[in-house]
Amino acid sequence: MAKQILVVDDNIAILKQIGAQLGSHYDISLAKSGAQALEICKQEKPDLILLDVEMPEMDGFRTMARFREDPGLRPIPVIFLTANRDAATEVRALKSGAMDFITKPVNKDILFHRLELHLQFAAYQSSLENTVKELENSIVTSFAELVECKDDNAGTHVLRTGKYVEILGAKLLEEGSFGEELSETDLDMIVRAAPFHDIGKIGVSDTLLLKKGTLGPEEYAEVQKHTLIGAQFLQSVYERTPEERYLKFAKLIAESHHEKYDGTGYPHGLAGNDIPLCARIMAVANVYDGCITERVYRKALSHEEACRIILEGKGSWFDPRIVKTFEEVMDRFVRLKVSVEPLVKIQGMGPRYG
């Protein structure tokens, strides 16, 4: 598939010239202003942007700043185009975040060479980042599974709930149910954060987590503290590594995934939109999986029974908008349960609270 190049220049003749030079090798989009370029980027994400510096209303530097404000556009390599050859302009261009600087009139051979160089570098960088991200996610999930083994008979609760969150969140994003409150970047962060939801159980006594009988009020209060323990731990990690934004979502999820929409949950008794959206999504995924998982004091509920509990909790336990979307994707949940079966079963252990 041909790479997509966005060319931005207020000079129509230059736009047509560059479009003709590159059209046989790339998919070309043309914008005659910075504002138009931003609109195009909302609809399609180019692989590289050629950006003129001297433009009326919004010059190249201001346009570049707008690109860098958007997390979805920030990784796109930008090459500045300008007839201004002074060193100060070139330094300013590079300091603004541009990958390169080409003077006009553009030499076709130089342009092709620079484009290929930066497209290859961007592809390599993306591949490297994905590899690191996959490794990090694997480590995170494995650690979370170890914690779940204090309370879970297979550790697959972490895997399943993460997938449920992804399915549910993707549908909410598609429907635009929460507008700007849920972006594609936010959803990616939420999915990465989901495995941490019960990380605080590492600070709760195994005696309580594995107790087969009913917990007393004081025992139940101790177990509830896993939300605060997890939040405190994740906040500490986030403060040391603030560039890992997903940890901010992880902290919110760990702390608030047991809150209820009507304010009767814990640990803070939050209600409605005061509960972070990421935690409201997690709550549905967590309860569903808790229902379909076998426990030491009862058999696993069926998919239909679990769905009934979610639907009956609409407006009381769960956000009505999320439950409405859950109805549309719940059949995908049962198919996922079949595909993520336990690899190891630790006898005598079972999740009490999901």
C-alpha positions in Angstrom: 0.0 0.0 0.0 1.4 3.4 -1.0 2.3 5.8 1.8 0.2 8.9 2.2 1.8 12.3 2.0 0.1 15.5 3.0 1.5 18.6 1.3 0.6 22.0 2.8 1.4 25.2 0.9 -0.6 28.4 0.2 0.9 28.5 -3.3 -1.4 26.5 -5.6 1.2 26.2 -8.3 3.7 24.6 -5.8 1.0 22.3 -4.5 0.3 21.1 -8.1 4.0 20.8 -8.9 4.8 18.7 -5.8 1.6 16.7 -6.3 2.6 15.8 -9.8 6.2 14.9 -8.8 5.1 12.6 -6.0 1.8 11.3 -7.3 3.2 8.2 -9.1 4.9 7.0 -5.9 2.6 8.1 -3.0 -1.0 8.8 -2.2 -1.1 12.6 -2.1 -3.4 15.0 -0.2 -3.1 18.7 -0.8 -4.0 21.5 1.7 -3.6 25.3 0.9 -3.6 26.3 4.6 -2.7 25.1 8.0 -6.4 25.0 9.0 -7.2 22.9 6.1 -4.4 20.5 6.9 -5.7 20.0 10.4 -9.2 19.2 9.0 -7.7 16.7 6.6 -5.8 15.1 9.5 -9.1 14.6 11.4 -10.3 12.4 8.6 -7.2 10.6 7.6 -3.7 10.2 9.2 -0.9 10.8 6.7 2.4 9.0 7.0 4.4 12.2 6.5 3.6 15.9 6.1 5.4 18.4 3.9 4.7 21.8 5.5 5.3 25.3 4.1 6.6 27.8 6.6 5.4 31.1 5.2 1.6 31.0 5.1 -1.0 33.7 5.9 -3.2 33.4 9.0 -1.6 30.3 10.4 2.0 29.9 9.4 4.0 26.6 9.5 5.2 27.0 13.0 1.7 27.6 14.4 0.4 24.6 12.4 3.3 22.5 13.6 2.4 23.4 17.2 -1.2 22.3 16.6 0.0 19.0 15.3 2.1 18.5 18.4 -0.8 19.2 20.7 -2.7 16.2 19.2 -1.4 12.9 20.6 -2.7 11.2 17.4 -0.8 13.5 15.1 2.4 14.0 17.2 4.3 11.0 15.8 3.8 11.9 12.2 7.1 13.1 10.7 7.0 16.7 9.4 9.4 18.2 6.8 9.4 22.0 6.5 9.4 23.6 3.0 10.5 27.2 2.7 12.2 29.7 0.4 13.8 31.2 3.4 17.4 29.9 3.6 18.6 31.7 6.8 20.1 29.6 9.6 17.7 31.0 12.3 14.6 29.8 10.4 16.2 26.3 10.0 17.1 26.1 13.7 13.6 27.2 14.7 12.1 24.6 12.3 14.1 21.8 13.9 13.4 23.0 17.4 9.7 23.0 16.7 9.8 19.3 16.1 10.3 19.0 12.4 12.3 16.1 11.2 13.9 17.9 8.3 14.1 21.2 6.4 14.0 21.5 2.6 14.4 24.8 0.7 12.4 25.9 -2.3 12.4 25.5 -5.2 12.5 21.8 -4.4 14.9 19.5 -6.2 12.9 16.4 -7.2 15.7 13.9 -6.4 16.4 15.5 -3.1 12.8 15.5 -2.2 12.4 11.8 -3.0 15.5 10.9 -1.1 14.4 12.8 2.0 10.9 11.3 1.9 12.1 7.8 1.7 14.7 8.3 4.4 12.2 9.7 6.9 9.4 7.2 6.0 11.8 4.3 6.6 13.0 5.8 9.9 9.4 6.4 11.0 8.5 2.8 10.1 11.5 1.5 12.1 10.7 3.8 15.1 7.0 2.6 15.0 8.1 -1.0 14.9 10.5 -0.5 17.8 7.9 1.3 19.9 5.4 -1.5 19.2 7.9 -4.1 20.2 8.7 -2.3 23.5 5.0 -1.7 24.1 4.2 -5.4 23.6 7.0 -6.4 25.9 5.8 -3.9 28.5 2.2 -5.1 28.2 3.3 -8.7 28.5 5.2 -7.9 31.7 2.3 -5.9 33.1 -0.2 -8.7 32.4 2.1 -11.4 33.8 2.6 -9.4 37.0 -1.2 -8.8 37.3 -1.9 -12.5 36.8 0.5 -13.4 39.6 -1.4 -11.1 41.9 -4.7 -12.6 40.7 -3.4 -16.1 41.6 -3.9 -15.0 45.2 -7.6 -15.0 44.4 -8.1 -16.5 41.0 -8.0 -20.2 39.9 -6.4 -19.4 36.5 -5.2 -15.9 36.2 -7.3 -15.5 33.0 -9.5 -13.0 34.7 -6.9 -10.4 33.8 -6.9 -11.4 30.1 -10.6 -11.6 29.8 -11.5 -8.4 31.5 -8.9 -6.6 29.4 -10.6 -7.9 26.2 -14.1 -7.0 27.5 -12.9 -3.5 28.2 -11.5 -3.3 24.6 -14.7 -4.6 23.0 -16.9 -2.4 25.1 -14.7 0.7 24.7 -14.4 0.3 21.0 -18.1 0.3 20.6 -18.6 3.3 22.8 -16.0 5.1 20.8 -17.7 4.1 17.5 -21.0 5.4 18.8 -19.6 8.6 20.1 -21.4 8.0 23.4 -19.0 10.1 25.4 -17.9 12.6 22.8 -14.4 14.1 23.5 -14.3 12.3 26.9 -13.3 9.1 25.1 -10.8 9.3 22.3 -8.9 6.6 20.5 -5.8 7.4 22.5 -7.8 7.3 25.7 -9.2 3.9 24.9 -5.7 2.6 24.1 -4.5 3.8 27.5 -7.6 2.3 29.3 -7.0 -1.1 27.7 -3.4 -1.1 28.7 -4.4 0.0 32.2 -7.1 -2.6 32.7 -4.9 -5.5 34.0 -4.0 -3.3 37.0 -7.5 -3.1 38.4 -6.9 -5.5 41.2 -3.2 -4.9 41.8 -4.0 -3.8 45.3 -4.9 -7.4 46.3 -1.2 -7.9 46.8 -1.6 -6.0 50.1 -4.6 -8.0 51.3 -4.2 -11.2 53.4 -4.4 -14.5 51.5 -6.4 -15.8 54.5 -9.2 -13.4 53.6 -9.0 -13.7 49.8 -9.1 -17.5 50.0 -11.7 -17.9 52.8 -14.4 -20.3 51.7 -17.0 -19.0 54.1 -18.8 -15.7 54.3 -16.7 -12.7 55.3 -17.6 -10.8 58.3 -18.1 -7.0 58.2 -14.5 -6.3 59.4 -13.0 -8.8 57.0 -15.0 -7.4 54.1 -13.8 -3.9 55.0 -10.2 -5.2 54.8 -10.7 -6.7 51.4 -12.3 -3.4 50.1 -9.0 -1.7 50.9 -7.4 -3.3 47.8 -8.8 -0.4 45.8 -6.9 2.2 47.9 -3.8 0.1 48.1 -3.7 -0.3 44.4 -4.4 3.4 43.8 -1.6 4.5 46.1 0.9 2.1 44.5 0.0 3.1 41.0 0.1 6.8 41.8 3.6 6.4 43.2 4.7 4.6 40.0 3.1 7.2 37.8 4.8 10.1 39.7 8.2 8.4 38.9 7.3 7.7 35.3 4.9 10.5 34.2 5.5 9.8 30.5 3.7 6.5 31.0 0.2 8.1 30.8 -1.7 4.8 30.9 -0.6 4.6 34.6 -2.9 7.6 35.3 -5.8 5.6 34.0 -4.6 2.5 35.9 -4.7 4.4 39.1 -8.3 5.6 38.5 -9.4 2.1 37.5 -7.8 0.5 40.5 -9.4 3.0 42.9 -12.9 3.3 41.4 -13.9 0.1 39.7 -16.1 -1.0 42.6 -17.9 2.4 42.8 -21.6 2.2 41.8 -23.5 4.6 39.6 -26.0 5.3 42.4 -23.3 6.1 44.9 -23.6 2.9 47.0 -20.2 1.5 46.0 -16.7 1.8 47.6 -14.2 3.1 48.5 -15.5 6.7 48.3 -19.2 6.3 47.5 -18.9 8.2 44.2 -21.9 8.5 42.0 -22.7 9.1 38.3 -20.2 11.0 36.3 -18.1 11.6 39.4 -16.8 8.1 38.8 -14.1 8.2 36.2 -15.3 6.9 32.8 -12.5 4.3 32.6 -13.7 2.8 36.0 -17.3 2.8 34.8 -16.3 0.7 31.8 -14.1 -1.5 33.9 -17.0 -2.1 36.4 -19.1 -3.8 33.7 -16.3 -6.0 32.5 -15.2 -6.9 36.0 -18.7 -7.9 37.2 -19.5 -9.9 34.1 -16.3 -11.9 34.4 -16.8 -12.4 38.2 -20.2 -13.9 37.4 -19.1 -16.4 34.8 -16.2 -17.6 36.9 -16.5 -20.5 39.3 -16.1 -19.6 42.9 -15.3 -21.7 46.0 -18.8 -21.1 47.3 -20.8 -21.4 44.1 -20.7 -22.6 40.5 -20.1 -20.2 37.7 -23.2 -18.4 36.4 -24.2 -18.7 32.7 -23.6 -16.0 30.2 -27.3 -15.3 30.2 -27.4 -15.0 34.0 -24.4 -12.7 34.0 -25.9 -10.5 31.3 -29.2 -10.3 33.3 -27.3 -9.0 36.3 -25.6 -6.3 34.2 -28.9 -5.3 32.6 -30.7 -5.2 35.9 -27.9 -3.0 37.3 -28.6 -0.3 34.7 -28.7 3.1 36.4 -28.0 1.7 39.9 -24.8 -0.3 39.6 -23.7 0.7 36.2 -23.8 3.8 33.8 -26.9 3.4 31.7 -25.1 4.4 28.5 -22.5 1.8 29.0 -25.1 -0.9 29.7 -27.0 0.1 26.5 -23.8 -0.5 24.6 -23.1 -3.7 26.5 -26.4 -5.1 25.1 -25.1 -4.6 21.6 -21.8 -6.5 22.2 -22.6 -9.0 24.9 -22.7 -11.9 22.4 -19.0 -11.2 21.7 -18.3 -11.7 25.4 -19.4 -15.3 25.5 -17.4 -16.1 22.4 -14.3 -14.6 24.0 -14.8 -16.7 27.1 -14.5 -19.8 25.0 -11.3 -18.6 23.4 -9.5 -17.6 26.6 -9.5 -20.8 28.7 -7.3 -21.4 31.7 -3.8 -22.8 31.0 -3.2 -23.7 34.6 -5.7 -24.5 37.3 -4.7 -24.0 40.9 -6.9 -26.2 43.0 -8.7 -24.7 45.9 -8.4 -21.1 44.7 -11.2 -19.0 43.2 -12.0 -15.3 42.7 -14.2 -13.9 45.4 -14.7 -10.4 44.1 -13.4 -10.3 40.5 
